[in-house]
């Protein structure tokens, strides 16, 4: 058994979640991919994969082996790239996690540009507003909005995200345009966002001339950015979302800006990765591309 090939194959099977997709990417017959993983299990004396007719997933032992094996494969790929003089065009696999609205509205539409620039890098994108365990889930980097809470991570600021207060024309036709934050609080339906685990919607916030007003009591709320956008488009009430996410809908008339003289404090957007993680060339170029594409070049 070629142990390095078997290890590389197992890593690709876990990354893709499929023997078939792994065989396509490795240009190996599916039967060879399956046999390499089976031979690796025999060599190690442990079961690496749960196999059923409907699902394929690593065992707890397999997931632990995957974390170590992937790090070794990544480092070997970096050595090969450097030796071949290809360090400026790195290859390999990246596991990235990003919030739903940012991933769907901004990151995914821009990924073809990244692929044209770095065709040798494959990207597995986890889409979720929940906080992931970067080390425990084998994630290379995460993109997150908000203040840095995990000081154990290296965080690079991408941009400050502006908010826009808006509502659908259908809602404003029914209820009228709010004249002030106080009018919004007393006479209008609000749409908001809540963080998983808290349950209570985050108040809408309005600032002007040093005055800060919070508007609470949301009639509808969600813990996912796309859900918040869809609630606004459905005409459920007035809410606040990132300008970069809803500006298209304002430009096309599907949403209308509300209380434009009032603003909400910006929210920082960061890209995070572990300090002890071998920062591969592909992670480095992806980080720089994100910062160049969506915000501050550093």
RODO-2510 file (C-alpha; in nm, 4 decimals, decimal comma):
residues 298
     n   res          X          Y          Z
     1     x     0,0000     0,0000     0,0000
     2     x     0,1215     0,3490    -0,0839
     3     x     0,0525     0,5054     0,2556
     4     x     0,0917     0,8653     0,1378
     5     x    -0,1521     0,8097    -0,1493
     6     x    -0,3943     0,6341     0,0865
     7     x    -0,3688     0,9210     0,3351
     8     x    -0,4216     1,1811     0,0624
     9     x    -0,7184     0,9833    -0,0697
    10     x    -0,8798     0,9566     0,2730
    11     x    -0,8401     1,3324     0,3255
    12     x    -1,0057     1,4035    -0,0086
    13     x    -1,2936     1,1634     0,0699
    14     x    -1,3626     1,3468     0,3966
    15     x    -1,3319     1,6880     0,2287
    16     x    -1,5783     1,5970    -0,0473
    17     x    -1,8024     1,3626     0,1546
    18     x    -1,8065     1,1159    -0,1331
    19     x    -1,5967     0,8375    -0,2829
    20     x    -1,7204     0,9375    -0,6287
    21     x    -1,6290     1,3053    -0,5970
    22     x    -1,2915     1,2127    -0,4481
    23     x    -1,2235     0,9756    -0,7395
    24     x    -1,3110     1,2508    -0,9878
    25     x    -1,0813     1,5031    -0,8208
    26     x    -0,7943     1,2547    -0,7822
    27     x    -0,8450     1,1048    -1,1307
    28     x    -0,8610     0,7562    -0,9797
    29     x    -1,1238     0,4828    -1,0261
    30     x    -1,3850     0,4804    -0,7519
    31     x    -1,2924     0,1200    -0,6673
    32     x    -0,9309     0,2277    -0,6162
    33     x    -1,0365     0,5116    -0,3850
    34     x    -1,2491     0,2731    -0,1767
    35     x    -0,9705     0,0129    -0,1603
    36     x    -0,7096     0,2706    -0,0548
    37     x    -0,9274     0,3813     0,2369
    38     x    -0,9987     0,0187     0,3343
    39     x    -0,6273    -0,0667     0,3177
    40     x    -0,5486     0,2376     0,5322
    41     x    -0,8010     0,1209     0,7920
    42     x    -0,6380    -0,2228     0,7981
    43     x    -0,2934    -0,0675     0,8289
    44     x    -0,3996     0,1535     1,1210
    45     x    -0,6202    -0,1077     1,2849
    46     x    -0,9115     0,1362     1,3249
    47     x    -1,2340     0,2125     1,1411
    48     x    -1,2036     0,5501     0,9690
    49     x    -1,5387     0,5803     0,7907
    50     x    -1,9028     0,5013     0,8567
    51     x    -2,0421     0,3715     0,5275
    52     x    -2,4140     0,3357     0,4561
    53     x    -2,6147     0,3399     0,1353
    54     x    -2,7207     0,6991     0,2067
    55     x    -2,4378     0,8568     0,4016
    56     x    -2,0617     0,8623     0,4374
    57     x    -1,8966     1,0191     0,7404
    58     x    -1,5738     0,9814     0,9383
    59     x    -1,5810     0,7986     1,2699
    60     x    -1,4546     0,9908     1,5754
    61     x    -1,1199     0,8132     1,5300
    62     x    -1,1314     0,8910     1,1591
    63     x    -1,1966     1,2600     1,2232
    64     x    -0,8993     1,2781     1,4593
    65     x    -0,6780     1,1014     1,2043
    66     x    -0,8088     1,3347     0,9308
    67     x    -0,6997     1,6462     1,1215
    68     x    -0,3421     1,5198     1,1500
    69     x    -0,3328     1,3691     0,8007
    70     x    -0,4652     1,6815     0,6351
    71     x    -0,2020     1,8953     0,8058
    72     x     0,0698     1,6618     0,6784
    73     x    -0,0734     1,6582     0,3259
    74     x    -0,0984     2,0378     0,3271
    75     x     0,2621     2,0760     0,4342
    76     x     0,3822     1,8272     0,1726
    77     x     0,1900     2,0173    -0,0942
    78     x     0,3575     2,3388     0,0164
    79     x     0,7018     2,1792    -0,0067
    80     x     0,6206     2,0489    -0,3549
    81     x     0,4923     2,3869    -0,4694
    82     x     0,8009     2,5661    -0,3412
    83     x     1,0319     2,3112    -0,5036
    84     x     0,8552     2,3556    -0,8366
    85     x     0,8699     2,7318    -0,8135
    86     x     0,4904     2,7590    -0,7932
    87     x     0,4639     2,9302    -0,4552
    88     x     0,2920     3,2316    -0,6190
    89     x     0,0188     3,0044    -0,7560
    90     x    -0,0520     2,7666    -0,4660
    91     x    -0,2860     2,4706    -0,4837
    92     x    -0,4690     2,2415    -0,2451
    93     x    -0,7874     2,2525    -0,0411
    94     x    -0,9328     2,5213     0,1857
    95     x    -1,2149     2,4803     0,4373
    96     x    -1,3789     2,8180     0,4938
    97     x    -1,6817     2,9187     0,7018
    98     x    -1,8863     3,2362     0,6497
    99     x    -2,2216     3,3874     0,7579
   100     x    -2,5169     3,3036     0,5360
   101     x    -2,5983     3,6452     0,3911
   102     x    -2,2328     3,7338     0,3274
   103     x    -2,1617     3,3917     0,1747
   104     x    -2,4648     3,3866    -0,0559
   105     x    -2,4849     3,7512    -0,1576
   106     x    -2,1176     3,8501    -0,1743
   107     x    -1,8645     3,5686    -0,1369
   108     x    -2,0099     3,3058    -0,3715
   109     x    -2,0681     3,5540    -0,6598
   110     x    -1,7019     3,6591    -0,6266
   111     x    -1,5549     3,3057    -0,6070
   112     x    -1,5259     3,2650    -0,9877
   113     x    -1,2755     3,5518    -0,9792
   114     x    -1,0782     3,3749    -0,7057
   115     x    -1,0845     3,0503    -0,9060
   116     x    -0,9583     3,2265    -1,2178
   117     x    -0,6690     3,3676    -1,0173
   118     x    -0,5949     3,0478    -0,8222
   119     x    -0,7350     2,7530    -1,0210
   120     x    -0,5385     2,5011    -0,8157
   121     x    -0,7218     2,5820    -0,4904
   122     x    -1,0463     2,4017    -0,4096
   123     x    -1,2795     2,5616    -0,1534
   124     x    -1,5260     2,3898     0,0804
   125     x    -1,7540     2,6669     0,2095
   126     x    -1,9495     2,6168     0,5292
   127     x    -2,2462     2,8560     0,5406
   128     x    -2,3823     2,9321     0,8856
   129     x    -2,4381     3,2209     1,1250
   130     x    -2,3389     3,0023     1,4201
   131     x    -1,9931     3,0252     1,5759
   132     x    -1,7886     2,7273     1,4604
   133     x    -1,5089     2,5523     1,6480
   134     x    -1,2268     2,6315     1,4064
   135     x    -0,9794     2,3759     1,5394
   136     x    -1,2336     2,1094     1,6328
   137     x    -1,4117     2,1201     1,2966
   138     x    -1,0984     2,1353     1,0832
   139     x    -1,1733     2,4836     0,9467
   140     x    -0,8864     2,6848     0,7987
   141     x    -1,0464     3,0253     0,8465
   142     x    -1,3799     3,1896     0,9234
   143     x    -1,5297     3,5201     0,8153
   144     x    -1,7353     3,6812     1,0896
   145     x    -1,9097     4,0114     1,1595
   146     x    -1,8765     4,1574     1,5089
   147     x    -1,6174     4,2343     1,7702
   148     x    -1,3402     3,9815     1,8266
   149     x    -1,4378     3,7624     2,1198
   150     x    -1,1933     3,4732     2,0821
   151     x    -0,8586     3,6400     2,1454
   152     x    -0,6843     3,3073     2,0837
   153     x    -0,7513     3,3537     1,7119
   154     x    -0,5630     3,5792     1,4730
   155     x    -0,8119     3,8295     1,3377
   156     x    -0,7607     4,0587     1,0409
   157     x    -1,0140     4,3338     0,9914
   158     x    -1,1639     4,3301     0,6428
   159     x    -1,4044     4,6233     0,6614
   160     x    -1,6571     4,8147     0,8697
   161     x    -2,0053     4,7115     0,7601
   162     x    -2,2655     4,9865     0,7366
   163     x    -2,6314     4,9248     0,8172
   164     x    -2,9385     5,0340     0,6248
   165     x    -3,2850     5,0672     0,7752
   166     x    -3,5447     4,9595     0,5214
   167     x    -3,8829     4,8046     0,4499
   168     x    -4,0728     4,6651     0,1524
   169     x    -4,3069     4,8948    -0,0456
   170     x    -4,5961     4,6632     0,0407
   171     x    -4,5408     4,7227     0,4134
   172     x    -4,5071     5,1001     0,3734
   173     x    -4,8273     5,1106     0,1672
   174     x    -5,0110     4,9411     0,4542
   175     x    -4,8558     5,1197     0,7502
   176     x    -4,6987     5,4396     0,6130
   177     x    -4,3442     5,5723     0,6424
   178     x    -4,2107     5,6054     1,0013
   179     x    -4,1382     5,9684     1,0869
   180     x    -3,8944     5,9019     1,3701
   181     x    -3,7498     5,6173     1,5799
   182     x    -4,0200     5,6908     1,8388
   183     x    -4,2896     5,6600     1,5712
   184     x    -4,1307     5,3335     1,4595
   185     x    -4,1353     5,2015     1,8165
   186     x    -4,4983     5,2909     1,8839
   187     x    -4,6762     5,2450     1,5536
   188     x    -4,4877     4,9951     1,3371
   189     x    -4,3930     4,6308     1,3063
   190     x    -4,0240     4,5586     1,3445
   191     x    -3,8133     4,2787     1,1971
   192     x    -3,4967     4,1806     1,3832
   193     x    -3,2093     3,9405     1,4325
   194     x    -3,1453     3,7156     1,7321
   195     x    -2,8320     3,5226     1,8183
   196     x    -2,8706     3,1486     1,8689
   197     x    -2,8671     3,0754     2,2407
   198     x    -2,9979     3,4206     2,3351
   199     x    -3,3351     3,4050     2,1642
   200     x    -3,4158     3,7708     2,2322
   201     x    -3,3975     3,9919     1,9203
   202     x    -3,1240     4,2545     1,9062
   203     x    -3,2851     4,6018     1,9219
   204     x    -3,2771     4,8282     1,6192
   205     x    -3,0416     5,1182     1,6940
   206     x    -3,0552     5,4778     1,5716
   207     x    -2,7914     5,7495     1,6189
   208     x    -2,7908     6,1180     1,5231
   209     x    -2,6151     6,4212     1,6705
   210     x    -2,4883     6,2142     1,9650
   211     x    -2,8362     6,0844     2,0474
   212     x    -2,8829     5,7054     2,0552
   213     x    -3,2267     5,5418     2,0532
   214     x    -3,2980     5,1683     2,0770
   215     x    -3,6161     5,0257     1,9243
   216     x    -3,7174     4,6835     2,0543
   217     x    -4,0229     4,4521     2,0493
   218     x    -3,9724     4,2911     1,7086
   219     x    -4,2803     4,1199     1,5715
   220     x    -4,0627     3,8870     1,3626
   221     x    -3,7029     3,7801     1,4114
   222     x    -3,4558     3,5247     1,2782
   223     x    -3,1080     3,3957     1,3617
   224     x    -2,9913     3,3869     0,9982
   225     x    -2,8984     3,6773     0,7731
   226     x    -3,0756     3,5509     0,4631
   227     x    -3,3883     3,4961     0,6696
   228     x    -3,3766     3,8578     0,7847
   229     x    -3,3455     3,9781     0,4242
   230     x    -3,6386     3,7596     0,3161
   231     x    -3,8553     3,8844     0,6039
   232     x    -3,7914     4,2409     0,4915
   233     x    -3,8710     4,1562     0,1283
   234     x    -4,1906     3,9810     0,2390
   235     x    -4,3177     4,3055     0,3895
   236     x    -4,3235     4,1857     0,7508
   237     x    -4,1929     4,5125     0,8921
   238     x    -3,9058     4,7608     0,9217
   239     x    -3,5595     4,6265     0,9950
   240     x    -3,1862     4,6898     0,9700
   241     x    -2,9452     4,4867     0,7587
   242     x    -2,5959     4,5359     0,6214
   243     x    -2,5986     4,7898     0,3389
   244     x    -2,3818     4,5647     0,1198
   245     x    -2,6512     4,2939     0,1426
   246     x    -2,9672     4,5001     0,0825
   247     x    -2,8411     4,7826    -0,1413
   248     x    -2,9288     4,5834    -0,4553
   249     x    -3,2894     4,5495    -0,3393
   250     x    -3,3083     4,9224    -0,2618
   251     x    -3,1653     5,0048    -0,6053
   252     x    -3,4249     4,7814    -0,7743
   253     x    -3,7161     4,9156    -0,5676
   254     x    -3,7818     4,5939    -0,3766
   255     x    -3,6900     4,7687    -0,0516
   256     x    -3,7107     5,1358     0,0471
   257     x    -3,4745     5,3204     0,2799
   258     x    -3,6398     5,4275     0,6059
   259     x    -3,5243     5,7074     0,8406
   260     x    -3,2153     5,7833     0,6264
   261     x    -3,1114     6,0702     0,8542
   262     x    -3,0502     5,8211     1,1342
   263     x    -2,7628     5,5710     1,1312
   264     x    -2,6643     5,2586     1,3214
   265     x    -2,3042     5,2026     1,4392
   266     x    -2,0988     5,0035     1,1909
   267     x    -2,0036     4,6413     1,2603
   268     x    -1,6503     4,5160     1,1865
   269     x    -1,5947     4,2223     0,9520
   270     x    -1,2965     3,9973     1,0286
   271     x    -1,1273     3,6936     0,8825
   272     x    -1,0007     3,4629     1,1599
   273     x    -0,7612     3,1682     1,1747
   274     x    -0,5712     2,9878     1,4538
   275     x    -0,2273     3,1277     1,5467
   276     x    -0,0712     2,7806     1,5644
   277     x    -0,2135     2,6720     1,2280
   278     x     0,0493     2,6326     0,9581
   279     x    -0,0469     2,9271     0,7393
   280     x    -0,0258     2,7678     0,3997
   281     x     0,0253     2,9711     0,0871
   282     x    -0,3368     2,9043    -0,0131
   283     x    -0,4684     3,0400     0,3185
   284     x    -0,2469     3,3442     0,2792
   285     x    -0,3634     3,4213    -0,0757
   286     x    -0,7287     3,3589     0,0163
   287     x    -0,7000     3,5978     0,3122
   288     x    -0,5411     3,8655     0,0951
   289     x    -0,8020     3,8123    -0,1770
   290     x    -1,0888     3,8533     0,0719
   291     x    -0,9400     4,1754     0,2030
   292     x    -0,8718     4,3050    -0,1472
   293     x    -1,2191     4,2113    -0,2738
   294     x    -1,4387     4,3147     0,0177
   295     x    -1,2560     4,5815     0,2067
   296     x    -0,9202     4,7009     0,3238
   297     x    -0,5995     4,6012     0,1423
   298     x    -0,3245     4,5343     0,3944
***
